Each structure stands twice: as structure tokens, then as C-alpha cells.
Amino acid sequence: MIKLMRAMFHLHRGEKGMTGLETAIILIAFVTVAAVFGYAVLSAGLFSAEQAKSTIYAGLNEAKSNLELSGSVLGLSSDNSTLGTVKFTVKLAIAGAPIDMTPCDGSASPTNKTVISLTTKTDYLNNIEWTKTAIGQDNGNNILDPGEQFEITVDLNSLGNAGSLSENLTANQTFSLQVKPSIGASITIARQLPPAIDPVMDLH
């Protein structure tokens, strides 16, 4: 029995116990590391969420239309055989952002930001010449603001340096005009000419 007690005494000889202070320091270190790691993860998650939200909003702004037609699309003819001029009115869509509607003058270096292209069965003309006239409320500049309306005129007889049609548009033929503002989605105006060409036509 005495030998067993001596053996047990020598077995634990020289060992030291861990104090409460050391345990507290280790726990504090673990908590600090965990807090820093958690903050880093949360920050990265919030940053990713903000980037995703910005991307979604940017996509929505590009996808939604800021511009819309107001009223009819008119076709004018001076010879009762071919389409000479197309007129239509545009306004901002609900909650749409203002749009720069500086006309295209048909020069070699136009300054317009809103582009209009014309497509027929034989031709595609991009950034053709067009003019605008304010209808009703107008603050005197080229920016289409809420409450304003601009009448757009496309003269098919004179398309400037952008090019010209290889053949005139006559009865029963179709064409499309695509209005592409710098902000928001484009609007497409596709129309068919009636069987008889009149001086003034409401195109459908």
C-alpha cells in the first residue's frame, strides 16, 4: 500500500495546474478572433449584396422604357404615290428620367444622343436625320422633361449623310422606326402603308 501511494505521488510530481486567469485570456483571444472573422464575413456579405442590388437596378434602368408614344403615327405624301414624311409624338413614361432629344442634323459628325434608325424590306439606315418640335409645355431646351411632348419628324426624301433609301415606300409596304434613347429601352414603331397613298395617313 505504501509503495502504491509513493508511485501515485511520483506520477503527478512536477505537473502544474491551469489558473483561471490563463483560461480567461485564452477565451478572450478566441472571442476576439471570432469577432474579427465574423465582421469580415458580414462586411463581405453586405458589400456583395450592395453590388448585386446596384447591378439589378442598373439592369432595370436599361430594360424599362423611359420613352413612349403619345398619339398616332402620321404618314405624309406630296405625290399621293410614295411616303415622304413620318411624324409621331413622344413623351416620358411614368417615372421616366429626362432624355436628351437633340436632333440629328445628318452631318458627318452629329451631336445627337437619341438615335433613330429606319428599316424597310430593302434598307437599314442607322442614325438618320430627324427634327423635333415642342408640343404644349416647353422650357426651350432639347431635354424631354416630365410633362413635355416632342413631335418627331423623319423626312424620307432627305436623309442627310446617313444615306438614302434604295427605293421609295409605296402602298402596302411595311417599315419600322426604332427610337433609341441614351437611357432606357428602345421603342419600335412598325407600320404598314395602306392600299392607297393619301396626303395625310394615320398609320396602323
HUJOBEL-V899948 format. One record per pair of residues at least 4 apart in sequence whose ideal C-beta (glycine too) atoms are under 7 Angstrom apart, sorted by the first residue. I is the first residue (numbers start at 1). GAP is how many residues later the second one is. D is the distance in Angstrom with one decimal. If there is no record, write none. Layout:
BEGIN
i=(I/I)
gap=(GAP/GAP)
d=(D/D)
END
This chain:
BEGIN
i=(1/2/3/4/5/6/7/9/18/18/20/21/22/23/24/25/26/27/28/29/30/31/32/33/34/35/36/37/38/39/40/41/42/43/44/45/46/47/48/49/50/51/52/53/54/55/56/57/58/59/60/61/62/62/63/64/64/65/65/65/65/66/66/66/66/66/66/66/66/67/67/67/67/67/67/67/67/67/68/68/68/68/69/69/69/70/70/70/70/71/72/73/73/73/73/73/74/74/74/74/74/75/75/75/75/75/76/76/76/76/76/77/77/77/77/77/77/78/80/80/80/81/81/82/82/82/82/83/83/83/83/84/84/85/85/85/85/86/86/86/87/87/87/88/88/89/89/89/89/90/90/90/90/91/91/92/92/92/92/96/97/98/98/98/99/99/99/99/100/100/100/100/100/101/101/101/101/101/102/102/102/102/103/103/103/103/104/104/104/104/104/104/104/105/105/106/106/106/106/106/107/108/110/113/114/114/114/114/115/115/115/116/116/116/116/116/116/117/117/117/117/117/117/118/118/118/118/119/119/119/120/120/120/121/122/122/123/123/125/125/125/127/128/128/128/129/129/129/129/130/130/130/131/132/132/132/133/133/134/134/134/135/135/135/136/137/137/138/139/144/144/154/156/156/159/159/169/169/169/170/170/171/171/171/171/171/172/172/172/173/174/174/174/175/176/176/176/177/178/178/179/179/180/191/191/193/194)
gap=(4/4/4/4/4/4/4/4/4/5/4/4/4/4/4/4/4/4/4/4/4/4/4/4/4/4/4/4/4/4/4/4/4/4/4/4/4/4/4/4/4/4/4/4/4/4/4/4/4/4/4/123/122/123/122/120/121/28/119/120/122/26/27/30/31/33/115/117/118/23/25/26/29/32/112/114/117/120/22/23/25/119/19/21/118/19/20/21/79/18/130/13/15/116/118/130/13/126/127/128/129/8/11/118/126/128/8/9/11/123/124/5/6/7/120/121/122/6/117/118/119/89/116/86/87/88/115/73/86/110/114/72/73/68/69/70/71/68/70/91/64/65/66/64/101/46/60/61/62/59/60/62/89/57/58/4/7/52/54/88/86/45/46/47/15/45/82/84/13/14/42/43/82/13/31/41/43/49/9/10/11/40/9/27/28/29/6/8/12/23/24/25/26/5/24/23/53/54/55/56/54/53/17/69/65/66/67/68/11/12/65/12/14/38/61/62/63/7/8/9/10/11/61/7/10/57/59/5/56/57/45/49/55/52/44/45/42/43/34/37/38/35/26/31/34/26/30/31/33/22/23/24/22/18/19/20/17/18/4/14/16/14/15/16/13/10/11/10/6/4/6/23/9/13/4/5/4/6/24/23/27/22/23/24/25/26/20/21/23/20/16/17/18/16/12/13/14/12/8/10/7/8/6/12/13/4/7)
d=(6.6/6.5/6.3/6.5/6.4/6.4/6.3/6.4/5.3/6.1/6.3/6.5/6.5/6.3/6.2/6.4/6.5/6.3/6.2/6.4/6.2/6.2/6.4/6.2/6.0/6.3/6.5/6.4/6.2/6.1/6.4/6.3/6.2/6.2/6.3/6.3/6.3/6.4/6.2/6.3/6.3/6.3/6.3/6.3/6.2/6.3/6.4/6.4/6.6/6.0/5.9/6.8/6.9/6.9/5.9/6.0/6.3/5.4/5.5/4.5/6.1/6.2/5.6/3.6/5.5/5.9/6.2/5.6/3.4/5.5/6.7/6.5/6.9/6.1/6.4/5.3/6.4/5.6/6.9/6.3/4.7/6.6/6.1/6.3/6.7/4.5/6.3/4.6/5.5/5.1/4.9/6.7/4.5/5.8/5.8/4.7/4.5/6.5/6.8/6.3/6.8/5.2/5.8/6.8/4.2/4.9/5.7/4.1/6.9/6.7/6.0/6.3/5.9/5.3/5.0/6.7/5.7/5.2/5.4/6.8/6.7/6.4/5.6/3.9/6.2/5.6/6.8/6.0/4.1/6.0/7.0/5.8/5.2/6.4/6.9/5.4/6.5/4.6/6.9/6.6/6.1/7.0/5.3/5.6/6.4/6.1/5.4/6.9/4.9/7.0/5.7/6.2/6.9/7.0/4.6/3.8/6.9/6.0/5.5/6.9/5.5/5.1/6.3/5.1/6.4/4.7/4.7/6.2/4.4/6.5/6.2/5.9/6.2/5.4/5.7/5.4/4.8/5.6/6.0/4.8/6.2/4.4/6.0/5.7/5.0/5.3/4.8/4.2/7.0/5.9/6.8/5.3/5.5/5.9/6.5/3.4/6.8/1.9/5.4/5.9/6.2/5.5/6.6/4.3/6.7/6.8/4.8/6.5/7.0/4.9/4.5/5.7/5.2/6.6/6.0/7.0/5.4/7.0/6.4/4.5/6.8/6.7/4.8/4.7/5.4/6.6/5.8/5.1/6.6/4.8/6.6/6.4/4.9/6.8/5.2/5.9/5.3/5.5/6.2/5.7/4.9/5.6/6.6/5.0/4.7/7.0/5.5/3.8/6.1/5.8/6.4/5.0/4.9/4.5/6.7/5.6/6.9/4.6/3.6/6.7/6.0/4.5/6.8/5.3/5.8/5.2/5.4/6.1/6.6/5.6/5.7/6.6/6.4/6.7/6.0/5.2/5.0/5.8/6.2/7.0/6.9/5.7/6.8/5.4/6.3/5.6/6.9/6.1/5.9/5.3/6.9/6.9/4.6/6.3/5.8/6.4/4.1/4.5/5.4/5.0/6.2/5.0/4.4/4.1/6.8/6.7/6.1)
END
